Amino acid sequence: MIIKGKSHPSITTLGNYLSKEGENQKAALRDVFGTVSENIKGALLEMEALASGTNCKKHLYHASINPRENEHLTPEQWAQAVNLLEKNLGLEGHQRLVVEHINKEGRQHYHVVWERVNPEKMAA
């Protein structure tokens, strides 16, 4: 399994990428935590609103979880991978959304976006 991640300053580019569908790819929202909204755009807008009360410039952390080509995970294994990554990053309890991308060959990978700002401390 390959996991890559980095901090992002803006919801616009990231939101467009997460939602993008076409003849070669489908996107599906798999989980939202800590926001009222239950869609990608709304959840990201809520995350941005929280961060606007701070000086944090790169308030989002985006990770991509990509299994090996011959590896197929169950929904439980995907959840375990997301939760373990969240714990290791110290982002438990932060706002989060999980998006699945599936390409035309059926190969899937997940994108997870966390709000880095702790809502209780209002700091990243």
Order of alpha helices (4+ residues) and beta strands (2+ residues): beta-alpha-beta-alpha-beta-alpha-beta-beta
